[in-house]
Amino acid sequence: MSFLGLLAIAVGVSADAFAVALGKGLHMKTFDLRHALAIALTFGGFQAVMPLIGWVLASQFARYITGVDHWVAFGLLLLIGLKMIWEAVRGGEDTEEDSDALPLRELLVLAVATSIDALAVGISFAFLDVAVGWAVLLIGVCTAVLSFVGVLLGRRVGRRFGGPAEIAGGVILILIGTRVLLDHTGVL
């Protein structure tokens, strides 16, 4: 997979973390650099570790399904993309109070919740020609940077970007899955 393809995946799976970081920034009474860095590094770390876990688990079974691996990758990326788009469109009521606190438990729960999609992407890596080390590093760094930017933007401009970011991330993942399928079936 090309660098641009991996970058697109990194941006796609970072969309959830960006949207959550945007929300955290929105609810900060005052901007706190330490909290912004904690959010960015925690989200980036979890987003990097989860695809690695998915890749390790799926690599154990890859040899059994090589004939349909492109369908597995396509299906996973399609489902993740559709889920992201559905959650963005469906929305939800914002009931969080503004606070300068950043409870560790909440931060860890959010990091896990936003990185589940990255676990599934890691599973698809087992069936693709991907340099996993570079992929997880790129996903982690991209997520950390976008999460930090999300906190900054959330503090300054509010909720306008969360939904569109998730929709864009979902569309990117669906397009990548479609390209994988078309490449492996000989259409492209």
N, C-alpha and C positions, 0 to 999 in steps of 0.2 A: 504494500500500500504506500502511496506517495506521501510526502510530507504534508502537502495541502489536504489530502484526504484525512490524515491523522489530525491536522489542525482543525478541520471542520468537525470531526468527531469530538475533539476536546472542547470546542466552543459549544457544540450541541449539548454535551452532558454537563457543561458548566452552567447552562441556562437556569436550572433549578436553584443552584447555589447562588447565582447572581440575583434571582428574584427574591430569595429568602434574605440575602444580605441587604438588598434594597429595602425590604420591610424592616429589618433591624435598624438600618440607618434612619428610616422614617420615624421610628419610635424612640430614637435617642434624644434626650432633652438637650444635650450638648455633645458635640463631636468629641470622641475620645480615641486618640490614635492607638492606644494599647488595645482597646476593644476591637477596633477595626482590624488591626493586625492579628489578634486572636481569632477573629471570625475567618479572616482570609487564610491563615495558616492551618486552622483546623479543617475548614472545608476543603482546602487544597490537599491536605494530607489524606483525608478520608477518600477523596475522589481519586487519588493516586493508588491507594492501597486496594480499594475495592475491585478495579478491573484486573489487578494482579491476582487477587484471590479467585476471581471468575475464570481467568485464563488458566491458572494452575488446576482448578477443579475440572474444567472442560478438556484440558489437554490429556487428562487420564482416559477420556472416552473418545477423543477425536478420531482415532483409528477405526472405530466401529461405525462411524457415520460419515466417512469422507465422501461417499456418493451423494449425500444430500446436504453437505455442510453449507453450501451457498444458500439453500432454502432455510436452514437454521439461522444463519446470520441475518438474512433478509427478514425472517419472521420476528426475530428478537428486536432488530432495529425498528421495524415497522410498529410493533407493539409499544415499544418505549416512546417512539415519536408520537403515536396516536394518544398515548396516555398523557404526555406532556401537553399536547394541544387541548385535549379534553379538560385537563385541570385548569389550564389558562382560560379557556372559554367559560367553563362552569363557574369559576371564581369562588368567592366565599366572602362572608362578612368579616371585617377586620375588627376584632374585639381586644386586641392587645393595647395595654396602656403604655404611655410614654414613660421611659425609665432610663436611668444611667447605669443600671445593674446589668451584668452579663453572667447569669448563673451557669456554672460549668455543666451541670446536668442538662440544662436546656440547650447549650451549645453542642454537646455531644449528640443529643437526640436529633437536633437539626442536621448535624453533619452526617449522621447515619441515614436519615430520611432522604437527604438530597443526593446521597451517593449510591443508593440502591440501583438506579439506572446504570451507573458506571459498572456495577457488578455484572449486569447482563451484557453490557458492551464488552467487558473482559471475556465473557464466555464466547462471544462471537469472534474475538481475536484468535481463539484457538483454531478456528476454521479458515482464517485468512492469513495471507503472507504479511505479517506485522512484526516489526522489531518491538517486542513488548516493553523492554526497558525504556526505550525512547518514547513509546506511546504513553506509558504511565507517568513518566516525567513531564511530558508535554501536557497531559490532562491535569496533573497536579499544579503545575505552574500557571496554566491558563485559568484554572478554577481559582487559585489564590489571587491572581491579578484581577479577574473579573469580580470576585467577591469583595475585594478592597474597593474597587471602583463602585460596586453596588452600594456599599455602605456610604461612600461619599455622595453618590447621586441621591440615595434615599434621604440623606440628611438635607440635601439642597433642593431637590425637585419633586420628591414624593413618589406616588404610586404609578405614574404614567407608563413606566417602562417594564414593570414586572411581567404582565400578561403578554405583551408583544415579544419580550425576550424568550419566554417559554414557548410561544408559538413558533418563533424562528428556530429555536433549538430543536423542536419536534420535527419541523419540516426538513431541517438539515439531516437529521438522523434517518428519516424516511428516504430522502434522496440518496444518501450513501448506501442504505440497504438495497434500494432499487438498482443502483449502479453495480453493486456486488453481484446481485442476481443476474443482471444483463451481461456482465463480464463473464461469469462462469457458465452461462447457458449459450454463449457464443453470439449473442445479439449485438454486442459492442465489440 
